[in-house]
Amino acid sequence: MPRLLAVGHVTFDLREGREVLGGSVSYAALAAQRLGWTAGVLTAAGADFDPGRALPGIEVFVSPSSTTTRFRNIYDEDGTRRQLLVSRADPPDLAALPDDWRAPDVLLLAPVARELGPGLARAFEAEVVGAGAQGYLREFEDDGSVVSGGWAGAARDLEGAHVLFLSEHDLAEPERRSHELLGTVPVVALTRGWRGLHLITRQGTHEVLSLPRTEVDPTGAGDVFAAAFLLRYHEASDLVEAAAFAACAASCAVEGEGASTLGDREEVGRRLLLRERLIEDGEWDE
């Protein structure tokens, strides 16, 4: 089977008084596994992280750290989430990765706390390379509060990447910044939640509609989208098809807590047909 490798920190997130597994790499790898791919994770974590228990069936390569990255999520009355960084692991060490994983079919750079160095994609021989913007943009105040910063090092961080995944909430003036980033990466998927995304390339912009669903927990949906997009793009070599597939995969993720409702191929295929029917019948409505 083809293989997807996600690189970045696994995390423990404090939610409603209990710790749950988090981290972009966790959601991305679990989504790829659910969609029939072999999935691997390169991370750094403390002794309290048990790969076999946390990510069963995933190839997890851990470089030891004195601590595991932890976030505390605080939700305001209007549902707005604020995050606090409680602890941060060391950067993942490539020495923990076996040689046969240096050439995955798909590589996803998925930091959460600026833990990946510049030009990391060049250390691999992947056919398709994606990067999630959020973890490169985060900055941390003295009390651990997570804020969005600038991205002066984007050109170095994204060297060798083919697709950048950027939320409309990650940067001010996201459309303008997306077009600026085309000087560094050839494709930007600017996600817009339940409204879908703008697929921005050097040839133009495509609006790709999602499949709106009742949202229970949006955590990790963007990471599921990224993994599904990359693996489908590897299979079909069609950006728009990959975006529609990924939007339907993400629609499964928001319907349950954590990774509890990830869709398999059959379910994502069913949702693709439903999405197409709604669009054709004029029933898709913002």
C-alpha positions, -999 to +999 in steps of 0.1 A: +000+000+000+011+036-005+025+054+025+019+088+041+044+101+067+033+130+089+061+150+108+054+171+139+045+168+175+019+146+189+002+164+218-019+159+249-048+184+250-066+192+282-103+191+274-131+192+299-108+181+327-092+152+309-063+147+286-069+135+250-045+128+222-040+157+198-016+170+173-019+174+135+002+143+129-022+122+149-053+132+130-036+131+096-022+096+102-054+082+115-073+096+085-048+081+061-051+048+078-089+049+077-087+056+039-066+025+033-030+039+033-001+028+055+005+057+078+036+068+097+044+096+122+078+111+130+075+129+163+092+138+196+076+130+230+082+122+266+080+088+283+043+093+290+034+089+253+027+053+244+026+050+206+009+016+205-019+027+227-023+062+213-020+054+176-027+017+171-017+004+136+003+035+129+041+033+124+053+058+150+090+069+152+097+088+184+127+108+193+129+109+231+122+142+248+120+153+285+083+162+279+054+158+256+038+189+240+006+198+259-021+224+252-049+236+274-080+246+254-103+273+269-137+280+252-154+314+257-192+317+259-194+323+221-175+291+214-142+309+205-112+287+215-082+301+232-051+279+237-023+278+262+010+260+256+017+241+288+048+222+277+068+217+245+088+187+233+121+189+215+121+190+177+117+156+161+150+140+152+154+125+117+177+099+133+146+082+147+134+075+112+144+042+094+159+046+059+130+030+042+107+057+055+128+085+039+109+081+006+072+080+015+046+085-013+032+115+006+049+137+032+030+161+054+048+186+074+024+192+103+040+213+131+019+226+161+045+247+179+072+258+154+090+225+160+102+219+124+133+234+110+135+251+076+138+231+044+129+198+061+112+185+029+146+183+013+156+155+037+130+132+021+123+118-014+085+121-013+064+122-044+039+147-030+047+171-002+022+192+018+026+216+048+002+229+073+006+266+080-008+269+115+021+254+134+046+276+116+026+307+124+021+302+161+038+323+187+037+320+225+033+347+251+050+345+285+019+329+300+018+303+272-011+320+253-010+309+217-012+338+192-008+340+155+024+356+144+040+365+110+058+342+087+091+358+077+107+324+071+080+310+048+103+306+018+127+285+039+101+265+058+082+256+026+112+248+004+103+216-015+066+217-006+039+213-033+007+222-014+002+246+016-029+242+038-040+275+052-071+284+072-088+317+066-083+323+103-045+317+103-035+351+088-050+385+083-060+392+047-058+354+039-067+358+002-039+383-004-014+364+016-023+332-002-014+348-035+018+361-021+027+326-009+024+313-045+059+327-049+070+300-026+047+270-031+027+263-063-007+254-046-024+270-016-056+253-002-073+281+017-099+264+038-131+282+049-148+258+073-182+244+062-181+268+032-154+248+015-121+262+002-104+283-024-079+262-043-053+288-054-027+280-080-004+301-103-029+295-131-060+307-112-084+301-083-111+273-080-139+275-055-146+240-041-177+236-020-178+214+010-206+191+024-220+211+054-227+188+083-238+194+119-206+202+138-199+184+171-161+189+173-140+207+146-107+197+162-085+180+137-108+185+107-081+206+089-056+179+094-079+153+081-085+175+051-048+178+044-041+141+046-071+132+024-062+159-001-026+147-005-033+110-007-061+116-033-039+139-053-012+113-053-038+087-066-056+109-092-032+138-101-063+161-100-062+190-076-100+198-078-109+162-073-085+159-044-101+190-028-136+176-031-126+143-017-108+160+012-138+182+020-160+151+023-134+134+045-133+164+067-172+165+069-170+131+086-145+143+111-165+172+125-195+150+134-179+134+165-153+141+192-117+137+182-110+110+156-141+090+165-160+096+132-134+094+105-148+081+073-135+052+052-135+051+014-170+039+012-184+067+034-163+094+017-175+081-017-211+083-005-207+118+006-191+128-027-222+116-045-244+135-020-224+167-024-225+165-062-263+159-061-268+189-038-248+211-061-265+199-093-300+204-078-291+238-065-297+228-029-263+237-016-268+271+000-246+292+023 
